[in-house]
């Protein structure tokens, strides 16, 4: 429920700033929410070209008149929106006309938002606020204007209402919308079940080594670095969609960093701590266990940013321990950060620095609420309608279970990351940042690099992911997958769905690269596996035991850190 209220609160606050017609005054005064500090105020200089406004108004009046005429003639309007796909919307003229009017108003408001003149950040904030507002006010979201919910009430003799109220009360108690049947999953039972063992642990990470699945393995091991703002098991969900198992099945000795879900005692950990005691320490342990001079490494999302930063620190120290690097949906150049940019400005960052910059936590629930609000219809209102209005139980879905398994972030780490990456975009500038006592330059990284981005990613826009290709000195292969941030990245080869785009060259811009690319059906994992096979080293007999004398197994995978949940 907190997620639903948070989105509505954001919509109400933002719409009151951006609404040129005063309609937002009719929104209920939802309490403020901590959703990434809420959206900062819009710029003061906001206007629309009078001619453009006149054209929009004329178009609106024309279409409104057509809609009114169809209502008078009893013609059912077309409802090209899946929220109104059920026959109940078409069988009742009042509901279908109301839905059609809502869609017309929504389209007009969004066109109006697109027409605002001003700086890019202000325009993006107005678009975001408008999207939140129109999503919240859909007639599907309210029982009195939703014929499906009303019919469901009659068909179940009131049972749907009782079930909806029970689910609403349960979510209010949790402080979040439960998006899936969470009783169907348990980490270590049917999630994160690839066999292995924790072979190292410190205050920040557990390092997992996975058991070999082939008689022979490459001599050069593979280290996976997942994002620290989520649990690692998105890379090891179930056997058929596990990237970990896929890599193991291709003859790689796989290690993985499991970040601690930090509490108050770790609230003063910094970005340097995550590099030195996380990424850099993990690399050292993997090399010592396998007795290899170099390893291969993969970073996913923020994990990729951390991995690249850590390798830049090591390069500044004269060390190059990674032979081949893979980055999945990773930002290194933060010029365009997509929708998340609407939240970040100097005032917001300074506020966070004053509150948690010297110690404290950025709560995982607040981060989850932010990411859900990026897709409000899919991740908020869809569940409000299905659960509360219709009384439906959400089905089991492993990715949504993972999505709800939030993690806290230490305040100093969070503040440093948001300022120097999102706000000031300094990682791309040679020697601008000092990490672990070293000026870092990604240009010192000259190993082969495989970059993956997702075409519909709303967190790491694919063109921003492509910008990383210009930062490395070594050979780069860029691959663009279909779908979004998670579904595009976790696209198992076992199902071989969707498609991806590849090219043998790196162009000067993302659009030029795409124009010269070719589309390949299936999972990009297959292309990555072929690339990585070239870098795994000579084949040798798989090890008979995990760890080493200095790093014996501590407990079976998936370890303890990943099982710590925020209730």
C-alpha positions as CSV (number, residue, x, y, z in Angstrom):
1,X,0.0,0.0,0.0
2,X,2.9,2.3,0.7
3,X,4.0,1.9,-2.9
4,X,0.5,2.9,-4.2
5,X,0.3,5.9,-1.8
6,X,3.8,6.9,-2.7
7,X,3.0,7.0,-6.4
8,X,-0.1,8.9,-5.7
9,X,1.7,11.3,-3.4
10,X,4.3,11.9,-6.1
11,X,1.7,12.4,-8.7
12,X,-0.2,14.9,-6.5
13,X,2.9,16.9,-5.6
14,X,4.3,17.0,-9.1
15,X,1.0,17.7,-10.8
16,X,0.3,20.7,-8.5
17,X,3.6,22.1,-9.7
18,X,3.1,21.3,-13.4
19,X,-0.7,21.5,-14.0
20,X,-1.6,24.5,-16.1
21,X,-5.3,24.0,-15.7
22,X,-5.6,23.8,-11.9
23,X,-7.0,20.2,-12.2
24,X,-4.4,18.9,-9.6
25,X,-6.2,20.9,-6.9
26,X,-8.8,18.1,-7.0
27,X,-6.2,15.4,-6.1
28,X,-6.3,14.2,-2.5
29,X,-3.6,15.6,-0.3
30,X,-1.6,12.4,0.1
31,X,1.2,12.6,2.7
32,X,4.7,13.1,1.5
33,X,6.8,10.0,1.0
34,X,10.5,9.2,1.2
35,X,10.6,7.9,-2.3
36,X,14.2,8.9,-3.2
37,X,13.6,12.1,-1.4
38,X,10.6,12.7,-3.6
39,X,10.8,14.7,-6.8
40,X,12.5,18.1,-6.4
41,X,10.6,21.2,-7.4
42,X,10.1,22.0,-11.1
43,X,11.9,24.9,-12.7
44,X,10.2,28.3,-12.4
45,X,10.5,29.1,-16.1
46,X,7.9,26.8,-17.7
47,X,5.8,27.8,-20.7
48,X,4.2,26.4,-23.8
49,X,4.2,28.0,-27.3
50,X,0.8,29.7,-27.7
51,X,0.4,28.4,-31.3
52,X,1.2,24.8,-30.1
53,X,-1.3,25.1,-27.3
54,X,-3.9,26.4,-29.7
55,X,-3.3,23.4,-32.0
56,X,-3.6,21.0,-29.1
57,X,-6.8,22.6,-27.9
58,X,-8.4,22.5,-31.4
59,X,-7.4,18.8,-31.8
60,X,-8.8,18.0,-28.4
61,X,-12.1,19.7,-29.0
62,X,-12.5,18.0,-32.3
63,X,-11.9,14.6,-30.8
64,X,-14.0,15.3,-27.8
65,X,-16.9,16.3,-30.0
66,X,-16.5,13.0,-32.0
67,X,-16.6,11.1,-28.7
68,X,-19.7,12.9,-27.5
69,X,-21.4,12.1,-30.8
70,X,-20.6,8.4,-30.5
71,X,-22.0,8.4,-27.0
72,X,-25.2,9.9,-28.3
73,X,-25.5,7.3,-31.1
74,X,-24.8,4.4,-28.7
75,X,-21.7,3.5,-30.6
76,X,-19.1,1.8,-28.4
77,X,-15.8,3.7,-28.6
78,X,-12.6,1.8,-29.3
79,X,-10.5,1.3,-26.2
80,X,-7.0,0.5,-27.3
81,X,-5.6,0.0,-23.8
82,X,-5.2,-3.3,-22.1
83,X,-6.6,-1.9,-18.8
84,X,-10.0,-1.7,-20.6
85,X,-9.7,-4.9,-22.6
86,X,-12.3,-6.9,-20.7
87,X,-15.8,-7.2,-22.2
88,X,-17.3,-5.5,-19.2
89,X,-16.0,-2.2,-20.4
90,X,-17.6,-2.6,-23.8
91,X,-20.9,-3.9,-22.7
92,X,-21.9,-0.8,-20.8
93,X,-21.9,2.5,-22.6
94,X,-21.4,4.6,-19.5
95,X,-18.2,2.7,-18.5
96,X,-16.8,2.5,-22.1
97,X,-17.5,6.2,-22.7
98,X,-15.8,7.1,-19.4
99,X,-12.8,5.0,-20.3
100,X,-12.6,6.6,-23.7
101,X,-12.8,10.1,-22.2
102,X,-10.0,9.2,-19.8
103,X,-7.8,8.0,-22.6
104,X,-8.4,11.2,-24.6
105,X,-7.6,13.4,-21.6
106,X,-4.5,11.3,-20.8
107,X,-3.2,11.6,-24.3
108,X,-3.9,15.4,-24.3
109,X,-2.1,15.9,-21.0
110,X,0.9,13.9,-22.2
111,X,1.1,15.9,-25.4
112,X,0.8,19.0,-23.4
113,X,3.7,17.9,-21.2
114,X,5.8,17.1,-24.3
115,X,5.1,20.7,-25.5
116,X,6.5,22.4,-22.5
117,X,9.5,24.6,-23.2
118,X,12.4,24.6,-20.8
119,X,15.6,22.8,-19.9
120,X,15.7,19.0,-20.3
121,X,15.4,18.2,-16.6
122,X,12.3,20.4,-16.2
123,X,10.7,18.8,-19.2
124,X,11.5,15.3,-18.0
125,X,10.1,16.1,-14.6
126,X,6.8,17.4,-16.1
127,X,6.6,14.3,-18.3
128,X,7.2,12.1,-15.3
129,X,4.7,13.9,-13.1
130,X,2.1,13.8,-15.8
131,X,2.6,10.1,-16.3
132,X,2.2,9.5,-12.6
133,X,-0.9,11.6,-12.4
134,X,-2.7,10.1,-15.4
135,X,-1.8,6.6,-14.3
136,X,-3.2,7.2,-10.9
137,X,-6.5,8.6,-12.1
138,X,-7.5,5.8,-14.5
139,X,-11.1,4.8,-14.0
140,X,-9.9,1.2,-13.7
141,X,-8.3,2.1,-10.4
142,X,-11.6,2.9,-8.6
143,X,-14.4,0.5,-7.8
144,X,-17.2,2.9,-8.7
145,X,-15.8,3.3,-12.2
146,X,-14.5,-0.3,-12.8
147,X,-17.2,-2.6,-14.2
148,X,-14.9,-5.6,-14.0
149,X,-14.6,-5.2,-10.2
150,X,-18.3,-4.7,-9.8
151,X,-19.1,-7.8,-11.9
152,X,-16.5,-9.7,-9.9
153,X,-18.3,-8.7,-6.7
154,X,-21.6,-10.0,-8.0
155,X,-20.2,-13.2,-9.3
156,X,-18.4,-14.1,-6.0
157,X,-21.3,-12.9,-3.8
158,X,-19.1,-10.4,-2.1
159,X,-16.1,-12.8,-1.5
160,X,-13.9,-10.6,-3.8
161,X,-14.5,-7.6,-1.7
162,X,-13.6,-9.4,1.5
163,X,-10.4,-10.8,-0.2
164,X,-9.5,-7.4,-1.5
165,X,-9.8,-5.8,1.9
166,X,-7.7,-8.6,3.5
167,X,-5.0,-8.1,1.0
168,X,-5.1,-4.3,1.4
169,X,-4.7,-4.6,5.1
170,X,-1.9,-7.1,4.7
171,X,0.0,-4.8,2.4
172,X,-0.6,-1.8,4.7
173,X,1.0,-3.8,7.5
174,X,4.0,-4.8,5.2
175,X,4.3,-1.2,4.0
176,X,4.5,-2.3,0.4
177,X,2.4,-4.0,-2.3
178,X,3.0,-7.7,-2.4
179,X,3.3,-8.4,-6.1
180,X,3.5,-12.2,-6.1
181,X,2.7,-15.2,-3.9
182,X,5.8,-15.0,-1.7
183,X,5.0,-18.2,0.1
184,X,5.9,-20.0,-3.2
185,X,9.6,-19.1,-2.9
186,X,12.4,-19.5,-0.6
187,X,16.1,-18.6,-1.2
188,X,18.1,-21.8,-1.0
189,X,15.0,-24.0,-1.6
190,X,13.8,-23.2,-5.0
191,X,15.7,-19.9,-5.7
192,X,19.5,-19.7,-5.8
193,X,20.0,-23.4,-5.8
194,X,23.0,-23.9,-8.0
195,X,25.4,-26.1,-5.9
196,X,28.4,-24.4,-4.3
197,X,29.8,-23.1,-1.1
198,X,30.8,-19.8,0.6
199,X,34.6,-19.8,0.6
200,X,35.2,-16.3,2.0
201,X,33.3,-13.8,4.2
202,X,34.0,-10.4,5.6
203,X,31.9,-7.6,6.9
204,X,30.6,-6.7,3.4
205,X,30.6,-9.8,1.2
206,X,30.3,-13.5,1.0
207,X,32.2,-15.0,-1.9
208,X,30.5,-18.1,-3.3
209,X,32.3,-20.7,-5.4
210,X,30.1,-23.0,-7.5
211,X,30.6,-26.7,-8.1
212,X,31.8,-27.7,-11.5
213,X,29.2,-29.2,-13.9
214,X,31.6,-30.4,-16.6
215,X,34.6,-32.9,-16.5
216,X,36.9,-30.2,-17.6
217,X,36.9,-26.4,-16.9
218,X,38.8,-23.4,-18.2
219,X,41.9,-22.6,-16.2
220,X,40.8,-18.9,-16.0
221,X,37.9,-18.5,-13.5
222,X,34.9,-16.2,-13.8
223,X,33.9,-13.8,-11.1
224,X,30.3,-12.4,-11.1
225,X,29.6,-9.0,-9.4
226,X,25.9,-8.4,-9.1
227,X,24.4,-5.0,-8.0
228,X,24.6,-4.2,-4.3
229,X,21.2,-2.5,-4.4
230,X,19.5,-5.9,-5.0
231,X,20.0,-9.5,-4.0
232,X,22.4,-11.5,-6.2
233,X,20.0,-14.3,-7.0
234,X,18.5,-12.5,-9.9
235,X,21.5,-14.1,-11.6
236,X,20.6,-17.5,-10.1
237,X,16.8,-17.7,-10.0
238,X,15.8,-21.2,-10.9
239,X,17.8,-23.8,-12.9
240,X,16.2,-23.0,-16.2
241,X,16.8,-19.2,-16.0
242,X,20.1,-19.1,-14.0
243,X,23.0,-17.2,-15.5
244,X,25.2,-18.8,-12.9
245,X,24.2,-22.4,-13.9
246,X,24.6,-21.4,-17.6
247,X,28.1,-20.3,-17.0
248,X,29.0,-23.3,-15.0
249,X,27.5,-25.6,-17.7
250,X,29.9,-24.0,-20.2
251,X,33.0,-25.1,-18.3
252,X,33.7,-22.0,-16.2
253,X,34.8,-22.1,-12.6
254,X,32.3,-19.5,-11.3
255,X,32.6,-17.3,-8.3
256,X,30.0,-14.8,-7.2
257,X,29.9,-11.8,-4.8
258,X,27.0,-11.9,-2.4
259,X,26.6,-8.4,-0.9
260,X,25.5,-8.0,2.7
261,X,22.1,-6.6,3.3
262,X,23.5,-3.9,5.6
263,X,22.0,-2.8,8.8
264,X,22.7,0.1,11.2
265,X,26.1,-1.3,12.2
266,X,27.3,-1.0,8.6
267,X,25.7,2.4,8.1
268,X,29.0,4.3,7.7
269,X,30.5,2.1,4.9
270,X,31.7,4.1,1.9
271,X,32.1,3.6,-1.9
272,X,35.8,3.0,-1.2
273,X,34.8,0.2,1.3
274,X,32.7,-1.4,-1.4
275,X,35.7,-1.3,-3.8
276,X,38.5,-2.3,-1.4
277,X,36.6,-4.9,0.8
278,X,34.2,-6.0,-1.9
279,X,35.3,-6.0,-5.5
280,X,39.1,-5.9,-5.0
281,X,39.1,-8.4,-2.1
282,X,37.0,-10.8,-4.1
283,X,39.3,-10.6,-7.1
284,X,42.3,-11.4,-4.8
285,X,40.6,-14.3,-3.2
286,X,39.5,-15.8,-6.5
287,X,43.1,-15.5,-7.8
288,X,44.5,-17.1,-4.7
289,X,42.1,-20.0,-4.7
290,X,42.6,-20.8,-8.3
291,X,46.3,-19.9,-8.4
292,X,45.7,-17.9,-11.6
293,X,47.4,-14.6,-12.5
294,X,44.3,-13.3,-14.3
295,X,40.6,-14.0,-14.1
296,X,37.5,-13.1,-16.1
297,X,34.9,-10.9,-14.5
298,X,31.3,-9.8,-15.1
299,X,29.5,-6.9,-13.5
300,X,25.7,-6.3,-13.7
301,X,24.1,-2.9,-13.3
302,X,25.7,-1.1,-10.3
303,X,27.9,-4.1,-9.9
304,X,29.4,-3.3,-13.2
305,X,30.1,0.3,-12.1
306,X,31.7,-1.0,-9.0
307,X,33.7,-3.6,-10.9
308,X,35.0,-1.0,-13.4
309,X,35.9,1.4,-10.6
310,X,37.7,-1.3,-8.7
311,X,39.7,-2.3,-11.8
312,X,40.6,1.3,-12.4
313,X,41.9,1.5,-8.8
314,X,44.0,-1.7,-9.4
315,X,45.3,-0.3,-12.8
316,X,46.4,2.9,-11.0
317,X,48.3,0.6,-8.6
318,X,50.0,-1.1,-11.6
319,X,47.8,-4.3,-11.4
320,X,45.7,-5.8,-14.2
321,X,44.2,-9.0,-12.8
322,X,41.2,-9.3,-15.2
323,X,41.8,-10.8,-18.6
324,X,38.3,-10.2,-20.1
325,X,35.5,-8.0,-18.7
326,X,31.7,-8.3,-19.3
327,X,29.4,-5.4,-18.3
328,X,25.6,-6.0,-18.3
329,X,23.3,-3.0,-18.4
330,X,25.9,-0.8,-16.7
331,X,26.3,3.0,-16.5
332,X,29.8,4.4,-16.7
333,X,28.9,7.6,-18.5
334,X,26.0,9.1,-16.7
335,X,25.2,11.8,-19.3
336,X,21.7,10.3,-19.8
337,X,20.3,8.3,-16.9
338,X,16.8,8.1,-18.1
339,X,13.8,8.7,-15.9
340,X,15.8,8.5,-12.7
341,X,17.4,11.8,-13.6
342,X,14.1,13.6,-12.6
343,X,15.0,12.9,-8.9
344,X,18.6,14.1,-8.9
345,X,19.7,17.7,-8.4
346,X,22.0,19.6,-6.1
347,X,19.4,20.3,-3.5
348,X,18.4,16.6,-3.3
349,X,21.9,15.4,-3.0
350,X,22.8,18.0,-0.4
351,X,19.8,17.0,1.6
352,X,20.8,13.3,1.6
353,X,24.4,14.2,2.5
354,X,23.1,16.2,5.5
355,X,20.9,13.4,6.7
356,X,22.8,10.2,5.9
357,X,26.1,11.3,4.4
358,X,28.1,10.7,7.6
359,X,26.2,7.6,8.6
360,X,22.8,6.0,8.3
361,X,20.9,3.9,5.7
362,X,19.1,4.5,2.5
363,X,16.2,2.2,3.1
364,X,15.6,-0.6,0.6
365,X,11.9,0.0,0.7
366,X,12.4,3.6,-0.5
367,X,14.6,2.5,-3.4
368,X,12.1,-0.2,-4.3
369,X,9.3,2.4,-4.3
370,X,11.3,4.6,-6.7
371,X,11.9,1.8,-9.2
372,X,8.2,0.7,-9.1
373,X,7.2,4.3,-9.8
374,X,9.2,4.2,-13.0
375,X,6.5,1.9,-14.4
376,X,3.4,2.8,-12.4
377,X,0.8,0.9,-14.4
378,X,2.7,-2.3,-14.4
379,X,4.2,-2.3,-10.9
380,X,1.7,-0.3,-8.8
381,X,-1.8,0.2,-10.2
382,X,-2.0,-3.2,-11.9
383,X,-1.8,-4.8,-8.4
384,X,-4.2,-2.2,-6.8
385,X,-6.8,-3.2,-9.3
386,X,-6.2,-6.9,-9.4
387,X,-5.7,-7.4,-5.6
388,X,-7.8,-4.8,-3.9
389,X,-10.7,-4.2,-6.3
390,X,-11.1,-7.7,-7.7
391,X,-9.7,-9.8,-4.8
392,X,-7.4,-11.8,-6.9
393,X,-4.4,-13.5,-5.4
394,X,-1.1,-12.6,-7.2
395,X,0.4,-15.7,-8.9
396,X,3.9,-16.9,-8.1
397,X,6.6,-15.2,-10.2
398,X,10.3,-15.6,-9.3
399,X,11.5,-12.2,-10.7
400,X,8.7,-10.3,-8.8
401,X,9.7,-12.2,-5.6
402,X,13.2,-11.0,-6.1
403,X,12.0,-7.5,-6.9
404,X,10.3,-7.3,-3.5
405,X,13.4,-8.6,-1.6
406,X,14.9,-5.1,-0.9
407,X,18.3,-4.2,0.3
408,X,19.5,-1.3,2.4
409,X,22.4,0.9,1.2
410,X,24.9,2.7,3.6
411,X,24.3,6.4,3.6
412,X,27.9,7.5,2.8
413,X,28.1,5.0,-0.1
414,X,24.8,6.2,-1.5
415,X,25.5,9.9,-1.2
416,X,29.0,9.6,-2.8
417,X,27.6,7.5,-5.6
418,X,24.7,9.8,-6.4
419,X,26.8,12.9,-6.3
420,X,29.8,11.8,-8.3
421,X,28.1,9.5,-10.7
422,X,24.5,10.7,-11.3
423,X,24.9,14.4,-10.5
424,X,28.5,15.3,-11.6
425,X,29.2,12.4,-14.0
426,X,32.8,12.2,-13.1
427,X,33.7,8.5,-13.6
428,X,34.1,9.1,-17.4
429,X,36.7,11.9,-16.8
430,X,40.3,10.6,-16.5
431,X,41.7,11.0,-13.0
432,X,38.9,13.2,-11.9
433,X,37.9,10.8,-9.1
434,X,40.1,9.5,-6.3
435,X,39.1,6.1,-5.0
436,X,41.0,4.1,-2.4
437,X,43.7,6.7,-2.5
438,X,44.2,6.5,-6.3
439,X,43.2,8.8,-9.2
440,X,41.2,6.5,-11.5
441,X,41.0,6.4,-15.2
442,X,38.9,3.9,-17.1
443,X,41.1,4.5,-20.1
444,X,43.8,2.4,-18.4
445,X,41.6,-0.7,-18.8
446,X,42.7,-2.3,-22.0
447,X,41.3,-5.9,-21.7
448,X,38.7,-7.3,-24.1
449,X,35.3,-6.0,-23.1
450,X,31.8,-7.4,-23.8
451,X,29.1,-4.8,-23.3
452,X,25.4,-5.7,-23.1
453,X,22.5,-3.2,-23.0
454,X,18.7,-3.7,-23.2
455,X,16.7,-1.8,-25.8
456,X,13.8,-1.0,-23.5
457,X,15.8,-0.4,-20.4
458,X,14.3,2.5,-18.3
459,X,17.1,2.4,-15.7
460,X,20.1,2.2,-18.0
461,X,19.1,3.6,-21.4
462,X,20.8,1.5,-24.0
463,X,22.5,4.5,-25.7
464,X,24.1,5.4,-22.4
465,X,25.3,1.8,-22.1
466,X,26.8,2.2,-25.5
467,X,28.8,5.2,-24.4
468,X,31.0,2.9,-22.3
469,X,32.4,1.5,-25.5
470,X,34.3,4.7,-26.0
471,X,35.9,4.7,-22.6
472,X,38.0,1.5,-22.9
473,X,41.3,1.1,-24.8
474,X,40.9,-2.6,-25.6
475,X,38.7,-4.4,-28.1
476,X,35.0,-4.0,-27.4
477,X,32.0,-6.1,-28.4
478,X,28.6,-4.4,-27.9
479,X,25.3,-6.4,-27.9
480,X,21.8,-5.0,-27.7
481,X,19.1,-7.2,-26.3
482,X,15.4,-6.9,-26.6
483,X,13.1,-6.0,-23.6
484,X,14.1,-4.2,-20.4
485,X,16.6,-4.0,-17.6
486,X,15.9,-7.4,-16.0
487,X,13.9,-9.3,-18.7
488,X,16.5,-8.3,-21.3
489,X,19.5,-9.3,-19.2
490,X,18.0,-12.4,-17.7
491,X,17.0,-14.0,-21.0
492,X,17.9,-17.7,-20.6
493,X,19.4,-19.6,-23.5
494,X,17.3,-22.6,-22.4
495,X,14.1,-20.8,-23.6
496,X,15.9,-18.9,-26.4
497,X,13.3,-16.2,-26.6
498,X,13.3,-12.6,-27.9
499,X,16.3,-11.4,-30.0
500,X,19.4,-9.3,-29.9
501,X,21.4,-7.1,-32.2
502,X,25.1,-7.4,-32.9
503,X,27.8,-5.8,-35.1
504,X,31.4,-6.5,-35.6
505,X,32.4,-2.9,-35.3
506,X,32.1,0.0,-32.8
507,X,30.6,3.1,-34.4
508,X,31.1,6.7,-33.3
509,X,27.5,6.8,-32.0
510,X,24.9,4.4,-30.7
511,X,22.5,5.2,-33.6
512,X,25.2,4.6,-36.2
513,X,26.0,1.3,-34.5
514,X,22.4,0.2,-34.6
515,X,22.0,1.2,-38.2
516,X,24.9,-1.2,-39.1
517,X,23.8,-4.0,-36.7
518,X,21.9,-7.2,-37.5
519,X,19.2,-8.8,-35.5
520,X,19.6,-12.4,-34.3
521,X,16.7,-14.4,-32.9
522,X,17.1,-16.0,-29.5
523,X,19.1,-15.2,-26.3
524,X,22.2,-13.0,-26.2
525,X,23.6,-15.5,-23.7
526,X,24.7,-17.7,-26.6
527,X,26.7,-14.9,-28.2
528,X,28.3,-14.1,-24.9
529,X,29.2,-17.7,-24.2
530,X,31.0,-18.0,-27.6
531,X,32.9,-14.8,-26.8
532,X,33.8,-15.9,-23.3
533,X,35.0,-19.3,-24.4
534,X,37.9,-17.6,-26.2
535,X,39.1,-16.2,-22.9
536,X,38.6,-19.1,-20.4
537,X,42.1,-20.5,-20.9
538,X,43.2,-24.0,-21.5
539,X,40.9,-26.8,-20.4
540,X,41.9,-28.8,-17.3
541,X,40.3,-31.4,-15.0
542,X,37.6,-29.8,-12.9
543,X,38.6,-29.4,-9.2
544,X,37.5,-32.1,-6.9
545,X,36.9,-29.7,-4.0
546,X,35.8,-26.1,-3.5
547,X,37.9,-23.4,-1.9
548,X,41.5,-24.1,-0.8
549,X,43.5,-24.7,2.3
550,X,43.5,-20.9,3.1
551,X,39.9,-20.5,2.1
552,X,37.9,-23.6,3.1
553,X,34.1,-23.8,2.5
554,X,32.2,-22.0,5.3
555,X,28.7,-23.1,4.4
556,X,26.7,-24.2,1.4
557,X,25.5,-21.8,-1.2
558,X,23.7,-19.5,-1.3
559,X,25.1,-18.4,2.1
560,X,23.7,-16.3,4.9
561,X,23.9,-12.7,3.7
562,X,21.4,-13.2,0.9
563,X,18.8,-14.6,3.3
564,X,18.6,-11.4,5.4
565,X,15.2,-9.8,4.5
566,X,13.8,-6.4,5.2
567,X,10.3,-6.9,6.6
